[in-house]
Amino acid sequence: MKYRVLGKTGLRVSVISLGTHQFSGEWAKTFSEQEVSAILDRGLELGVNVIDAAECYGDHAVESVIGKVVQKNRDKWVLATKFGHAFAGAQKIGAWSATQVQRQLEDSLKALRADCIDLYQFHSGSNADFDNEELWTMLNTQVRAGKIRFLGLSLSADVLMKGDLHQLHSAGKVGASVIQIVYNRLQKKVEEQVLPFCEKNQIGVLARVPLAKGFLSGNYKPGTVFPENDTRSTYTQKFNDEQLKLVEEIKRNEVPPGRNMAQWALAWCLTPKAISSVVVGCKDIKQLESNAAACA
């Protein structure tokens, strides 16, 4: 495993981070606690040291499983999670007030069985959600209290696609030293302004969705229909087919013969110097091992 320093934080992070959205059951597979434990333990053996979760992956449910598994070796992990959403029954709702987020923080700490969260990230909120001085005052108070090591921004892909850089440019103002962005071979817009800004200002960058929700694995063909319990079923068939046709072109014209496309796509995301790590999920240990081998 290779490692890079995450911006100004000084954290030495593995270039492959473990995304945990898949553990929520929203990708047509339900994971047992034993399966998650085996994946995390194998990840550590492979040198992966970053786990990225979120408050809304099953209403702190994924955090709870992670907390049980990593308590035996907490010091070996960089734990990252997010804030900004709550649950009303089974429905996710925005919860951005200082009071609501402080409650989310306490719930995440409890779920993760941790005294401190290494990276606590604003979770794809709007500018109206972001421009809340009381929220950031509270969060920076929690940093000083030792409950949060570093603050970050998990920026909305929709906001960045519109060229809206308000949150990025305000990162220093609110005390955020890391951003998380969507970046992959199909979605490259952040190369224009976001990555140069981060490199210039030493903002750490985590790249999420590096396989374009699995499309860049090369395992799917145009016409693939995803089951209803797979988040990819929420996209139109036209969009999915257009993306998959583009993937076929990329595989034909850019991926070296005999090269595993998923590994190629992960390595491609690590080309910019500004990016410290790519956040990628897995469905099993075999897939985890393949992802980890991408940086070899």
C-alpha positions as CSV (number, residue, x, y, z in Angstrom):
1,M,0.0,0.0,0.0
2,K,1.1,3.5,-0.7
3,Y,0.4,6.5,1.5
4,R,0.1,10.3,1.0
5,V,-0.3,13.2,3.4
6,L,-3.8,14.6,3.6
7,G,-3.3,18.3,3.0
8,K,-2.4,20.3,6.1
9,T,-3.7,17.7,8.5
10,G,-0.5,15.8,8.6
11,L,-2.5,12.5,8.5
12,R,-0.7,9.8,6.5
13,V,-3.5,8.1,4.7
14,S,-3.6,5.0,2.4
15,V,-4.2,5.9,-1.2
16,I,-7.1,3.5,-1.1
17,S,-9.7,4.3,1.5
18,L,-12.6,2.0,2.4
19,G,-16.0,3.5,1.6
20,T,-18.9,2.0,3.6
21,H,-22.1,3.1,1.8
22,Q,-22.4,-0.5,0.4
23,F,-22.7,-1.8,4.0
24,S,-26.0,0.1,4.3
25,G,-27.9,-2.4,2.1
26,E,-28.7,0.1,-0.6
27,W,-26.7,-1.8,-3.2
28,A,-28.7,-4.9,-3.6
29,K,-26.7,-6.8,-0.9
30,T,-27.2,-7.0,2.8
31,F,-24.0,-7.4,4.9
32,S,-23.8,-9.2,8.2
33,E,-21.6,-7.9,11.0
34,Q,-19.3,-10.8,10.5
35,E,-18.8,-9.9,6.8
36,V,-18.1,-6.3,7.6
37,S,-15.6,-7.4,10.3
38,A,-13.8,-9.7,7.9
39,I,-13.6,-6.9,5.3
40,L,-12.2,-4.4,7.7
41,D,-9.7,-6.8,9.2
42,R,-8.5,-7.8,5.7
43,G,-8.3,-4.1,4.8
44,L,-6.0,-3.4,7.7
45,E,-3.8,-6.3,6.7
46,L,-3.6,-4.8,3.2
47,G,-2.5,-1.4,4.6
48,V,-5.8,0.4,4.2
49,N,-6.1,2.8,7.1
50,V,-9.1,5.1,6.3
51,I,-12.7,4.2,6.8
52,D,-15.3,6.7,5.4
53,A,-18.8,6.5,6.8
54,A,-21.8,8.7,7.2
55,E,-24.6,9.5,9.7
56,C,-27.3,8.5,7.1
57,Y,-26.0,5.1,6.2
58,G,-28.9,3.4,7.9
59,D,-29.4,6.0,10.7
60,H,-25.9,5.5,12.2
61,A,-26.3,1.7,11.6
62,V,-23.1,1.4,9.5
63,E,-21.2,3.5,12.1
64,S,-22.4,1.1,14.8
65,V,-21.0,-2.0,13.0
66,I,-17.8,-0.2,12.3
67,G,-17.5,0.9,15.9
68,K,-17.8,-2.7,17.1
69,V,-15.1,-4.0,14.7
70,V,-12.4,-1.3,15.1
71,Q,-12.5,-0.8,18.9
72,K,-9.8,-3.5,19.1
73,N,-7.4,-1.5,17.0
74,R,-8.8,2.0,16.9
75,D,-5.4,3.6,16.9
76,K,-4.6,2.1,13.5
77,W,-7.6,3.7,11.7
78,V,-8.4,7.2,10.4
79,L,-12.2,7.3,11.1
80,A,-14.1,9.7,8.8
81,T,-17.8,10.3,8.9
82,K,-20.3,13.0,8.0
83,F,-23.2,15.1,9.3
84,G,-26.2,16.9,8.0
85,H,-29.0,14.4,7.8
86,A,-31.4,12.8,10.2
87,F,-34.2,10.2,9.9
88,A,-38.0,10.8,10.1
89,G,-39.1,7.2,10.1
90,A,-37.4,5.6,7.1
91,Q,-37.0,8.9,5.3
92,K,-33.8,11.0,5.4
93,I,-34.2,14.7,6.0
94,G,-31.8,17.6,6.2
95,A,-30.7,18.5,9.8
96,W,-28.3,21.4,9.6
97,S,-28.8,23.5,12.7
98,A,-26.0,23.6,15.3
99,T,-28.2,21.8,17.8
100,Q,-29.1,19.1,15.4
101,V,-25.6,18.5,14.2
102,Q,-24.3,18.5,17.8
103,R,-26.7,15.7,18.5
104,Q,-25.6,13.9,15.3
105,L,-22.0,14.2,16.5
106,E,-22.8,12.6,19.9
107,D,-24.7,9.9,18.2
108,S,-21.8,9.2,15.8
109,L,-19.3,9.1,18.6
110,K,-21.5,6.7,20.5
111,A,-22.1,4.5,17.4
112,L,-18.4,4.4,16.5
113,R,-17.5,3.8,20.2
114,A,-14.9,6.6,19.9
115,D,-13.9,9.5,21.9
116,C,-12.9,11.4,18.8
117,I,-13.7,11.4,15.1
118,D,-10.6,12.0,12.9
119,L,-12.5,13.7,10.1
120,Y,-16.0,15.1,10.4
121,Q,-17.5,16.2,7.1
122,F,-20.3,18.5,6.0
123,H,-22.4,16.1,3.9
124,S,-23.3,17.5,0.5
125,G,-25.5,20.4,1.8
126,S,-26.6,23.6,0.0
127,N,-25.0,27.0,0.3
128,A,-27.9,28.0,2.6
129,D,-27.1,25.0,4.8
130,F,-23.4,25.9,4.7
131,D,-23.6,29.6,5.5
132,N,-24.5,29.1,9.2
133,E,-22.0,30.8,11.5
134,E,-23.6,29.1,14.6
135,L,-23.0,25.7,13.1
136,W,-19.3,26.2,12.4
137,T,-18.7,27.9,15.8
138,M,-20.2,24.9,17.5
139,L,-18.1,22.5,15.4
140,N,-14.8,24.3,16.0
141,T,-15.7,24.3,19.7
142,Q,-15.9,20.5,19.5
143,V,-12.5,20.4,17.7
144,R,-11.0,22.3,20.7
145,A,-12.8,20.0,23.1
146,G,-11.1,17.0,21.4
147,K,-14.2,15.3,20.0
148,I,-13.2,16.1,16.4
149,R,-9.6,16.2,15.0
150,F,-10.3,17.8,11.6
151,L,-13.3,19.3,9.8
152,G,-14.0,18.6,6.2
153,L,-16.5,19.2,3.4
154,S,-18.0,16.4,1.4
155,L,-19.1,18.6,-1.5
156,S,-22.2,18.0,-3.5
157,A,-21.5,16.8,-7.1
158,D,-24.4,18.9,-8.3
159,V,-23.0,22.1,-6.8
160,L,-19.6,21.5,-8.3
161,M,-21.0,20.6,-11.7
162,K,-22.6,24.0,-11.8
163,G,-19.3,25.6,-11.2
164,D,-20.3,26.9,-7.7
165,L,-17.1,27.0,-5.6
166,H,-18.5,29.0,-2.7
167,Q,-18.1,26.2,-0.2
168,L,-14.6,25.3,-1.4
169,H,-13.4,28.9,-1.3
170,S,-14.9,29.2,2.2
171,A,-13.3,26.0,3.6
172,G,-10.5,27.9,5.5
173,K,-13.0,30.4,6.9
174,V,-15.0,27.6,8.6
175,G,-12.0,25.6,9.7
176,A,-12.2,22.8,7.1
177,S,-8.9,21.4,5.9
178,V,-10.1,18.5,3.8
179,I,-12.7,18.2,1.0
180,Q,-14.3,15.1,-0.5
181,I,-15.4,15.3,-4.2
182,V,-16.8,13.1,-6.9
183,Y,-13.9,12.3,-9.3
184,N,-13.6,9.6,-11.9
185,R,-12.9,9.1,-15.6
186,L,-16.5,9.9,-16.4
187,Q,-16.7,13.0,-14.1
188,K,-13.6,15.2,-14.5
189,K,-14.9,18.7,-14.1
190,V,-13.0,19.2,-10.8
191,E,-9.8,19.2,-12.7
192,E,-10.5,22.7,-14.1
193,Q,-10.6,24.7,-10.9
194,V,-11.1,22.5,-7.8
195,L,-8.0,20.5,-7.8
196,P,-5.6,23.4,-8.7
197,F,-7.2,25.4,-5.8
198,C,-6.7,22.6,-3.4
199,E,-3.1,22.0,-4.4
200,K,-2.3,25.7,-4.1
201,N,-4.0,26.0,-0.7
202,Q,-2.9,22.6,0.7
203,I,-6.4,21.3,1.1
204,G,-6.5,17.6,1.5
205,V,-8.6,15.8,-1.2
206,L,-10.5,12.5,-1.0
207,A,-12.0,11.3,-4.3
208,R,-15.3,9.4,-4.0
209,V,-17.2,7.4,-6.6
210,P,-13.9,6.6,-8.4
211,L,-15.6,3.7,-10.2
212,A,-18.7,5.8,-11.2
213,K,-20.9,3.6,-9.0
214,G,-19.4,0.5,-10.5
215,F,-19.8,1.4,-14.1
216,L,-16.0,1.7,-14.6
217,S,-15.4,-1.8,-13.4
218,G,-16.2,-2.8,-17.0
219,N,-18.6,-5.5,-15.7
220,Y,-21.8,-4.0,-17.0
221,K,-23.1,-3.7,-20.6
222,P,-25.6,-1.2,-22.0
223,G,-29.0,-2.6,-21.4
224,T,-28.2,-3.7,-17.8
225,V,-31.3,-3.4,-15.6
226,F,-30.5,-2.9,-11.9
227,P,-32.8,-4.4,-9.3
228,E,-35.1,-2.0,-7.3
229,N,-33.0,-2.4,-4.1
230,D,-29.9,-1.2,-6.0
231,T,-29.4,2.6,-5.8
232,R,-28.4,2.6,-9.5
233,S,-32.0,1.7,-10.4
234,T,-33.0,5.3,-9.5
235,Y,-31.2,6.6,-12.7
236,T,-33.0,6.4,-16.0
237,Q,-32.2,3.6,-18.3
238,K,-31.2,6.1,-20.9
239,F,-28.6,7.7,-18.6
240,N,-27.2,4.3,-17.5
241,D,-26.9,3.1,-21.1
242,E,-25.2,6.3,-22.2
243,Q,-22.7,6.0,-19.4
244,L,-22.1,2.3,-20.1
245,K,-21.5,3.0,-23.8
246,L,-18.9,5.6,-22.9
247,V,-17.3,3.0,-20.6
248,E,-17.0,0.6,-23.4
249,E,-15.2,3.3,-25.5
250,I,-12.8,4.0,-22.7
251,K,-12.1,0.3,-22.2
252,R,-11.4,-0.1,-25.9
253,N,-9.3,3.1,-26.3
254,E,-7.6,3.8,-23.0
255,V,-7.2,0.7,-20.8
256,P,-4.1,-1.4,-21.6
257,P,-4.8,-4.9,-22.9
258,G,-5.1,-7.4,-20.1
259,R,-5.4,-4.7,-17.4
260,N,-8.2,-5.0,-14.9
261,M,-10.4,-2.0,-15.7
262,A,-11.4,-1.3,-12.1
263,Q,-7.8,-1.2,-11.0
264,W,-7.0,1.1,-14.0
265,A,-9.8,3.4,-13.0
266,L,-8.7,3.7,-9.4
267,A,-5.1,4.3,-10.4
268,W,-6.3,7.0,-12.9
269,C,-7.9,8.9,-10.0
270,L,-4.6,9.0,-8.1
271,T,-2.8,10.8,-11.0
272,P,-3.4,14.4,-9.7
273,K,-1.0,15.3,-6.9
274,A,-3.8,17.1,-5.1
275,I,-5.6,13.8,-4.4
276,S,-4.5,11.9,-1.3
277,S,-6.9,9.0,-1.4
278,V,-9.8,7.4,-3.3
279,V,-12.8,6.3,-1.4
280,V,-14.0,3.0,-2.8
281,G,-16.5,0.4,-1.5
282,C,-16.4,-3.3,-2.0
283,K,-18.9,-6.2,-1.9
284,D,-16.5,-8.8,-0.6
285,I,-12.9,-9.5,0.3
286,K,-11.9,-10.5,-3.2
287,Q,-13.0,-7.1,-4.5
288,L,-11.3,-5.3,-1.6
289,E,-8.0,-7.1,-2.5
290,S,-8.4,-6.1,-6.1
291,N,-9.0,-2.4,-5.1
292,A,-5.9,-2.4,-2.9
293,A,-3.8,-3.8,-5.7
294,A,-4.6,-0.9,-7.9
295,C,-1.9,1.3,-6.4
296,A,0.8,-1.4,-6.7
